[in-house]
Amino acid sequence: MTNGFDLLEQQFAPHLIGDRTGSTAMLAWFLENAWREEADEVEAALCDGSNDKGIDAIVVDPDAREISVLQGKRRQTAGRTQGDSDLQRFRGIAPYFRGPEGIDDLLAASPNRELELLVRRLNLRALLADIEAPWTVNLLFVTNAKLDASATSYLATTRDELPALTVWDREQLVPIARRTQRPGLLDGDFTLAPSSDVLVESLADDVGMAVALVRANELVRLPGIDDLTLFALNVRLGLGRTKINRELANTITDETTDHGLFPAYHNGITLLTDELTVDDDGLQLGGVTVVNGCQSLLALHANRDSLTPDLNLLVKVVQLNDSTTLADTITYRSNNQNAVNIRDQRANDPIQRDLQRQVTEQYGTELFFAIRRGEQPPGDVEVLENQDAAQLIMAIWLKEPWAAVRKLKLFDEEYRRIFGRGIDAHKLVLAHRLGQMVDARRPDLRASLSTSFASVRFTIVYLTAAVARESDLGAAFFDDPGRWLPDEETDVLAKLAELMDHVVTELNNYAQAREEAQEADPTASPFDAKIAFKSRASIRVIEQPTMSLTQALARRIDDFLFDVPPAR
């Protein structure tokens, strides 16, 4: 590909829908993949069109209290570069966001209807009028071209001007495109010989489907089962000896089982292919992947010596029309009918692919970020499950340890908050290390805390981070751990271990005091750790004495707080 230009064009293409321009499609891709916005939020943020005043999209982040104003310039050829004139004109919109009076000026300038509605819907005037907790305004310029010398010089000479202008050009977009690129089908030509008549239907232009019974002996010969590459789009992989998998294995190996009845009580397998033809030899597939039926096919393959010619499965093969959207829809809906949770459905989300590849590229010899249940790391490395990561992120960076225990919400309504654009490989490694650190301290906790460890652990990592943030270096470290990691990891972890010991001691003291008070006065409010660490109000009460003592110790002990300088 030409400097990544063609890869970007390929990834922008599915976003060129309705009346979107090429630049709007590029921005939609950027907001979904780089800025990590939900698809429906992306649509709501776009306002590109005639008389848009140079504003193509606006995104409000209430957690960071940031207003991001975007403009996109998409070049049609790989050789075109991006100069400084567009950047200067874009910076010219800054006065519109100087405060509430700027928003008044913007609305008075008769912007297009979409921009006007967006400004009112986001309540920008009220946000910019908040002087007690002011909002930050950022200008983001997105282009698929490479910056030329004039643009680079302009950014260097205006770096201190407010609002800040950030440019995302081809050099920054291409790595994201590579990391978020969805896995494809297993290449090759494959034939499946059916054991029944084949039902063939044309569902739409270039979208065909064939349904037939196929012998299990045929299916287990498909390549990519051993190394799991056949299941690249499947939302989960082998889950081990679950109850369902054990029953399936017993059905296969039990000699008294009538294999001929297998299709009557099995849901079947769904395959996707780029090219489907049906002839006298059977189903001819050009490329293949399994999107539903991974558990079954793995069980059949593991017990292939027990398969008989009578054991058939219902197989549905869908020919795609080069549409990634259709592939994702089939994957989602065919799995959504079974016991698949929202975390499984996020496995093919570009955010998860991006973070997995970031971790592999930067920490591949140490850690593997697992985004699908049953996923195995390449080689002998530690594994961080994305569910564990989500809980730790909620506690450490969103500072809501009481919410970290609510697993069902982490990959649903809280998903974009948790895996926002600020989360990267360095923060995932830090979360993993803090998780290991707190797990090692469970024996040091009082019995009441140890027995409630599933929720207590998130308060411990939250307070450890809060204590570290009491110093300027600690606050900077948690904002951008990549300045310290991996070079200063040993010193960083040693210091965090000291601070976590301090937190554990204070939690033990708090629990002991509450328990002794209960013993002295049975009418006193009871301390129930099983409830306390799931409540915002209770954790705030627990936090107060720990932070007060931290501040007092910091005044007396020079090196008490986080004091490790960054490597860069």
C-alpha positions in Angstrom: 0.0 0.0 0.0 1.2 3.5 -0.8 2.4 4.9 2.6 -0.7 3.5 4.1 -2.9 5.7 2.0 -4.8 2.8 0.4 -5.3 1.2 3.8 -6.9 4.4 5.1 -9.1 4.6 2.0 -10.2 1.0 2.5 -11.2 1.7 6.1 -12.9 5.0 5.3 -15.1 3.4 2.6 -17.7 1.8 4.9 -18.4 5.2 6.5 -19.2 6.9 3.2 -22.9 6.5 3.6 -26.0 8.7 2.9 -25.0 12.3 2.0 -21.6 12.2 3.8 -18.7 13.7 1.9 -15.3 12.0 1.8 -14.0 14.2 4.6 -17.0 13.4 6.7 -16.5 9.7 6.2 -12.9 10.1 7.3 -14.0 12.0 10.4 -16.6 9.3 11.2 -13.9 6.7 11.0 -11.6 8.8 13.1 -14.2 9.4 15.8 -15.1 5.7 16.0 -11.6 4.3 15.9 -9.2 6.9 17.2 -11.5 9.0 19.4 -13.4 5.8 20.5 -16.9 7.2 20.2 -20.0 5.0 19.8 -21.4 4.8 16.3 -24.6 6.6 17.2 -22.6 9.3 19.0 -20.5 9.8 15.9 -23.5 10.5 13.8 -24.7 13.0 16.3 -21.4 14.8 16.5 -21.0 15.4 12.7 -22.2 18.7 11.2 -20.1 18.9 8.0 -21.8 20.7 5.1 -22.2 24.1 3.4 -21.9 27.0 5.8 -20.5 24.9 8.6 -18.1 27.8 9.6 -15.2 25.4 9.3 -16.6 23.1 11.9 -17.2 19.5 10.8 -17.8 17.9 14.2 -18.0 18.7 17.9 -17.5 16.1 20.7 -18.1 16.9 24.4 -16.3 14.7 27.0 -18.0 15.3 30.4 -15.4 13.2 32.3 -12.5 15.3 31.0 -14.6 18.5 30.8 -13.3 18.9 27.2 -14.9 20.3 24.1 -13.2 19.0 20.9 -13.9 20.8 17.7 -12.9 18.9 14.5 -12.3 19.7 10.9 -11.4 17.1 8.3 -9.5 17.4 5.0 -9.4 14.2 2.9 -7.0 14.1 -0.1 -7.9 12.1 -3.1 -4.3 11.0 -4.1 -1.4 9.7 -2.0 1.0 12.3 -3.3 -0.9 15.3 -2.0 0.5 16.9 1.2 -1.1 19.1 3.8 0.0 22.7 4.0 -0.4 25.4 6.7 -3.2 27.5 5.0 -6.0 25.1 6.1 -4.6 25.0 9.6 -4.6 28.8 9.9 -8.1 29.1 8.6 -9.2 26.4 11.1 -7.6 28.2 14.0 -9.7 31.2 12.9 -12.8 29.6 14.5 -11.3 29.9 18.0 -13.1 33.1 18.9 -16.4 31.2 18.6 -15.4 29.2 21.6 -13.9 31.9 23.8 -16.9 31.8 26.1 -20.7 32.1 26.0 -20.5 35.3 24.0 -18.5 33.4 21.3 -21.3 30.9 21.0 -23.8 33.8 20.6 -21.6 35.1 17.8 -21.5 31.7 16.1 -25.3 31.3 16.2 -25.7 34.9 15.0 -23.5 34.0 12.0 -26.3 31.8 10.5 -24.5 28.5 10.5 -26.1 25.5 8.8 -29.0 23.8 10.5 -27.0 20.8 11.7 -24.3 22.9 13.3 -26.9 25.1 15.0 -28.8 22.1 16.4 -25.6 20.5 17.5 -24.5 23.6 19.4 -27.8 23.9 21.1 -28.1 20.1 21.8 -24.6 20.1 23.5 -25.6 23.2 25.5 -22.2 24.7 24.6 -23.2 28.2 25.8 -23.9 27.0 29.3 -20.7 24.8 29.4 -18.5 27.7 28.4 -20.2 30.0 31.0 -19.2 27.7 33.8 -16.3 29.6 35.4 -16.1 27.6 38.6 -15.2 24.4 36.7 -14.1 25.6 33.3 -14.1 23.5 30.2 -11.1 23.0 27.9 -11.5 23.6 24.2 -9.4 21.7 21.8 -9.1 22.1 18.0 -8.5 18.8 16.1 -7.5 18.8 12.4 -7.7 15.4 10.7 -6.2 14.7 7.3 -5.1 11.6 5.4 -2.2 13.6 3.9 1.2 14.0 5.3 2.1 17.4 6.7 4.5 19.5 4.6 7.3 21.7 6.0 5.0 24.8 6.2 2.4 22.9 8.3 5.1 21.5 10.6 6.6 25.0 11.0 3.2 26.6 11.7 2.4 24.0 14.4 5.8 24.5 16.0 5.5 28.3 16.1 1.9 28.3 17.5 2.2 25.4 20.0 1.6 27.7 23.0 -1.5 29.4 21.6 -4.9 28.6 23.0 -7.1 26.8 22.2 -4.6 24.0 21.5 -4.5 22.8 17.9 -3.7 19.2 17.4 -3.2 17.6 13.9 -3.8 14.0 13.1 -2.2 13.3 9.8 -1.5 10.1 7.8 1.6 9.3 9.9 -0.7 9.0 13.0 -3.8 7.5 11.3 -2.1 4.6 9.6 -0.9 2.9 12.8 -4.4 3.1 14.2 -5.8 1.7 10.9 -3.5 -1.2 11.1 -4.3 -2.0 14.7 -8.0 -1.7 14.3 -8.2 -3.6 11.0 -10.7 -6.3 11.4 -9.4 -9.9 10.9 -10.3 -11.4 7.5 -11.3 -14.8 6.3 -8.9 -17.7 6.1 -7.5 -17.6 2.6 -7.8 -20.6 0.2 -10.3 -22.7 -1.7 -12.3 -25.2 0.3 -14.9 -27.9 -0.5 -17.5 -29.2 1.8 -19.4 -32.3 0.6 -23.0 -32.2 1.8 -24.8 -35.3 3.0 -28.2 -33.8 2.1 -29.8 -31.7 -0.5 -28.5 -28.1 -0.6 -30.9 -25.1 -0.2 -29.4 -22.2 -2.2 -30.9 -18.7 -1.9 -29.9 -15.3 -3.3 -30.6 -12.9 -0.4 -29.4 -9.6 -2.1 -26.9 -8.4 -4.7 -23.8 -10.5 -4.3 -25.1 -12.0 -1.0 -25.9 -15.7 -1.3 -26.6 -18.4 1.2 -26.5 -22.2 1.1 -27.9 -24.5 3.8 -27.2 -28.2 4.1 -26.3 -31.1 6.4 -22.5 -31.8 6.3 -20.7 -34.7 8.0 -18.7 -33.8 11.0 -15.8 -35.7 9.5 -15.8 -33.2 6.7 -15.9 -30.2 9.0 -13.0 -31.2 11.2 -10.8 -31.3 8.2 -11.1 -27.6 7.7 -7.7 -25.8 8.3 -7.2 -23.3 11.1 -8.9 -25.3 13.9 -5.7 -26.2 15.8 -4.3 -22.6 15.7 -7.9 -21.1 16.0 -7.3 -18.9 12.8 -10.6 -20.4 11.4 -12.4 -18.5 14.2 -10.8 -15.0 13.7 -14.2 -13.3 13.7 -15.8 -15.4 16.4 -16.6 -13.4 19.5 -15.2 -16.1 21.8 -13.0 -19.2 21.5 -12.7 -22.4 23.5 -14.1 -22.1 27.0 -12.7 -25.3 28.4 -14.7 -27.9 30.2 -17.9 -26.1 30.8 -21.0 -28.0 31.5 -22.3 -27.6 27.9 -18.9 -28.6 26.4 -18.8 -31.7 28.6 -22.3 -32.7 27.6 -21.3 -32.2 23.9 -18.2 -34.3 24.3 -20.2 -37.0 25.9 -22.8 -37.0 23.1 -19.9 -37.4 20.6 -18.1 -40.2 22.4 -21.0 -42.2 23.9 -21.4 -45.3 21.8 -25.1 -45.6 22.8 -25.9 -42.1 21.4 -27.7 -42.1 18.1 -25.4 -39.8 16.0 -28.1 -39.6 13.4 -30.2 -37.4 15.7 -27.5 -34.9 16.3 -28.9 -32.2 13.8 -32.2 -32.4 15.7 -30.8 -30.9 18.9 -27.8 -28.9 17.7 -28.2 -25.3 16.4 -25.6 -25.8 13.6 -22.6 -23.8 12.4 -22.5 -20.6 10.5 -19.6 -20.0 8.0 -18.8 -16.9 6.0 -17.1 -16.9 2.6 -16.1 -14.4 0.0 -17.2 -16.6 -2.9 -19.8 -19.4 -2.8 -20.7 -21.8 -5.6 -22.6 -25.1 -5.4 -21.7 -27.9 -7.9 -21.7 -31.7 -8.1 -18.7 -31.9 -5.7 -20.5 -29.8 -3.0 -20.1 -26.4 -1.5 -17.1 -24.5 -3.0 -15.8 -21.8 -0.7 -13.4 -19.0 -1.6 -12.1 -18.1 1.8 -13.8 -19.2 5.0 -14.3 -18.3 8.7 -16.6 -19.7 11.4 -18.6 -17.0 13.2 -21.0 -19.3 15.2 -20.2 -22.8 16.3 -16.7 -22.5 17.5 -17.3 -24.5 20.7 -19.0 -27.3 18.7 -16.3 -27.5 16.1 -13.5 -27.6 18.7 -15.3 -30.4 20.6 -15.8 -32.4 17.4 -12.1 -31.9 16.5 -10.9 -32.9 19.9 -13.0 -36.1 19.7 -12.6 -36.8 16.0 -11.7 -40.4 16.6 -15.2 -41.0 17.9 -17.0 -39.4 14.9 -19.1 -41.6 12.7 -20.5 -41.0 9.2 -23.9 -40.7 10.8 -23.0 -37.5 12.7 -24.0 -34.5 10.6 -24.4 -30.9 11.4 -26.6 -28.2 9.9 -24.3 -25.8 8.1 -25.2 -22.4 6.9 -22.8 -20.7 4.5 -23.2 -17.0 3.7 -21.4 -15.3 0.8 -20.5 -11.7 1.7 -20.5 -8.8 -0.7 -17.2 -7.4 0.5 -19.2 -5.7 3.3 -17.5 -5.7 6.7 -20.7 -4.3 8.1 -22.6 -7.4 7.0 -20.0 -9.7 8.4 -20.2 -7.9 11.8 -24.0 -8.0 11.7 -24.1 -11.7 11.0 -21.5 -12.4 13.7 -23.4 -10.3 16.3 -26.9 -11.7 15.5 -26.0 -15.3 15.1 -24.3 -15.2 18.5 -26.8 -13.0 20.2 -29.4 -15.8 20.0 -27.3 -17.9 22.4 -25.6 -17.4 25.8 -23.2 -14.8 24.7 -22.7 -11.7 26.9 -22.1 -8.1 25.9 -18.4 -8.6 26.6 -18.2 -11.3 24.0 -19.9 -9.0 21.5 -17.2 -6.4 22.0 -14.5 -8.8 21.0 -14.5 -7.6 17.4 -14.8 -3.9 18.4 -11.9 -1.9 16.9 -11.0 -0.5 20.3 -10.3 -4.0 21.6 -8.3 -4.9 18.5 -6.3 -1.6 18.8 -5.4 -2.1 22.4 -4.6 -5.8 21.9 -2.2 -4.9 19.1 -0.7 -2.0 21.1 0.1 -4.4 24.0 1.5 -7.0 21.7 3.7 -4.5 19.8 5.1 -2.8 23.0 4.9 -5.5 25.7 4.5 -8.7 23.7 7.3 -10.5 25.6 5.6 -9.8 28.9 1.9 -9.5 28.5 -1.0 -10.5 26.3 -4.3 -8.6 26.3 -7.0 -11.1 25.9 -10.2 -9.8 24.3 -12.0 -13.0 23.7 -12.9 -15.7 26.2 -10.7 -18.7 25.6 -8.0 -16.7 23.8 -4.5 -18.1 24.4 -1.4 -15.9 24.3 1.4 -16.6 21.9 4.2 -18.0 24.0 4.7 -18.1 27.8 3.5 -14.6 28.8 1.2 -13.2 31.4 -2.5 -12.6 30.4 -4.7 -9.6 31.2 -8.3 -10.3 30.5 -10.2 -7.3 29.1 -12.8 -7.7 31.8 -10.2 -7.4 34.5 -8.8 -4.4 32.7 -12.2 -2.7 32.6 -12.7 -3.1 36.3 -9.2 -1.8 37.1 -9.6 1.2 34.7 -12.9 2.0 36.3 -11.2 2.2 39.7 -7.9 3.8 38.8 -8.7 6.3 36.0 -12.4 6.9 36.3 -12.0 6.9 40.1 -15.2 4.9 40.7 -14.2 1.7 42.6 -17.8 1.1 43.7 -18.8 0.8 40.0 -15.9 -1.6 39.1 -17.8 -4.6 40.6 -20.8 -4.2 38.3 -19.5 -6.4 35.5 -22.6 -6.2 33.3 -22.3 -2.5 32.8 -18.6 -2.4 32.0 -19.0 -3.5 28.4 -22.4 -1.9 28.0 -23.3 1.6 29.0 -19.9 2.3 30.6 -17.8 0.8 27.7 -16.7 4.0 26.0 -16.0 5.8 29.2 -13.8 2.9 30.3 -11.9 2.2 27.1 -11.7 5.9 26.1 -9.0 7.4 24.0 -6.8 8.0 27.0 -6.3 4.2 27.6 -3.3 2.7 25.9 -0.9 -0.2 26.3 1.1 1.5 29.0 -2.0 2.1 31.2 -3.1 -1.5 30.6 0.3 -2.8 31.8 0.1 -0.5 34.8 -3.4 -1.7 35.6 -2.2 -5.3 35.4 0.8 -4.7 37.7 -1.4 -2.9 40.3 -3.9 -5.8 40.0 -1.1 -8.3 40.7 0.2 -6.1 43.5 -3.1 -5.9 45.3 -3.8 -9.7 44.9 -0.5 -10.4 46.6 -1.7 -8.4 49.6 -4.9 -10.3 50.3 -3.3 -12.3 53.1 -2.3 -9.0 54.8 -6.0 -7.9 55.1 -8.2 -8.4 58.1 -10.5 -11.3 57.8 -13.6 -9.1 57.2 -11.7 -7.4 54.3 -10.2 -10.6 52.9 -13.5 -12.3 52.6 -14.9 -9.4 50.6 -11.8 -9.1 48.5 -13.6 -9.1 45.2 -14.8 -5.5 45.9 -12.2 -4.4 48.4 -9.4 -4.8 45.9 -10.7 -2.1 43.7 -10.8 0.4 46.6 -7.2 -0.5 47.4 -6.0 0.2 43.8 -8.1 3.4 43.7 -6.7 4.7 47.0 -3.1 3.7 46.0 -3.5 5.8 42.8 -5.1 8.6 44.8 -2.2 8.6 47.3 0.3 8.6 44.4 -1.5 11.5 42.8 -0.8 13.7 45.9 2.6 14.5 44.3 2.9 16.3 41.0 5.1 13.4 39.7 2.5 10.9 40.8 -0.3 12.8 39.1 1.7 13.0 35.9 2.6 9.3 36.1 -1.0 8.2 36.1 -1.9 10.6 33.4 0.9 9.4 31.1 2.7 6.2 32.4 4.3 5.8 29.0 6.9 8.4 30.1 8.0 6.0 32.8 7.3 2.6 31.4 9.0 0.3 30.7 12.3 1.9 31.5 11.6 2.9 35.1 9.2 0.0 35.8 11.3 -1.4 38.7 11.5 1.8 40.6 7.9 2.7 39.9 6.5 -0.6 41.1 8.7 -0.4 44.3 7.3 3.0 45.1 3.7 2.0 44.4 4.2 -1.1 46.6 5.2 1.2 49.5 2.1 3.4 48.9 -0.2 0.3 48.6 1.2 -1.0 52.0 0.2 2.3 53.5 -3.3 2.0 52.1 -3.7 -1.6 53.3 -2.6 -0.6 56.8 -5.1 2.2 56.9 -8.0 0.0 55.6 -7.1 -2.6 58.3 -7.1 0.1 60.9 -10.4 1.5 59.7 -12.0 -2.0 59.7 -10.6 -2.8 63.1 -11.9 0.4 64.6 -15.4 -0.2 63.2 -15.5 -3.8 64.4 -14.3 -2.8 67.9 -16.9 0.0 68.1 -19.6 -2.6 67.2 -18.3 -4.9 69.9 -18.4 -2.1 72.5 -21.8 -0.8 71.5 -24.0 -3.4 69.7 -26.4 -0.6 68.8 -23.7 1.2 66.7 -24.0 1.1 63.0 -22.5 -2.2 61.8 -19.6 -2.4 59.5 -20.3 -4.8 56.6 -17.4 -5.0 54.2 -19.6 -6.9 51.7 -21.7 -3.7 51.3 -19.3 -0.9 52.2 -17.0 -1.3 49.3 -19.8 -1.3 46.8 -21.2 2.1 48.0 -19.9 5.5 46.8 -20.9 7.1 50.1 -19.2 4.4 52.2 -16.0 4.5 50.2 -15.8 8.3 50.5 -16.0 7.9 54.3 -13.3 5.3 54.2 -11.1 7.4 51.9 -11.1 10.5 54.1 -8.9 9.4 57.0 -6.5 7.6 54.6 -6.0 10.8 52.5 -5.7 13.0 55.7 -3.0 10.8 57.1 -1.2 10.7 53.7 -1.0 14.5 53.6 0.2 14.6 57.2 2.9 12.1 56.5 4.0 13.9 53.3 4.6 17.0 55.3 6.9 15.1 57.7 8.6 12.6 55.4 10.3 14.1 52.3 10.2 11.0 50.2 6.9 9.6 51.3 5.0 10.4 48.1 5.6 9.2 44.6 8.9 10.7 43.6 10.2 8.6 40.7 11.3 10.9 37.8 10.2 9.9 34.2 12.5 8.3 31.7 11.5 10.8 29.1 
